[in-house]
Amino acid sequence: MTLITYLLVALIAAEHLLFLVVEMFLWTRPLGLKMFNNSLEFAQRSKAMAANQGLYNGFLVAGLVWSLLAIGSDLSKPLMLFFTGCVIVAGLYGGYSISRKIYIVQALPAVIAFLFTLLI
């Protein structure tokens, strides 16, 4: 159970690291255009906004990695709950305001990791 929790948290961190890279560096490239279903024109106009979103994803990655590095201390579980909770909130808002797909890609894995974290 504990190993599964750590793997889920690591998976969410990796997912948000991917978001960071795409939003900050590949937004106007073919992968960024395809991943977010954007036109080149829109991507060029929104490049600064996307980079800012990528930076915030980086903060989530940092917190999730911190929670994993803190395994064995009293900080690990509260950090995991806080940062997976942040991902849940971001995923719920993104699913509501941008695309329902975000509920599945971002919020659902974070909910599962959050629930597993409660069990450890």
Protein Blocks (a to p, Z undefined) as FASTA:
>chain_A
ZZmmmmmmmmmmmmmmmmmmmmmmmmmgmklmmmnopafklmmmmmmmmmmmmmmmmmmm
mmmmmmmmmgoiaklmmmmmmmmmmmmmmmmmmmmmmomklmmmmmmmmmmmmmmmmmZZ
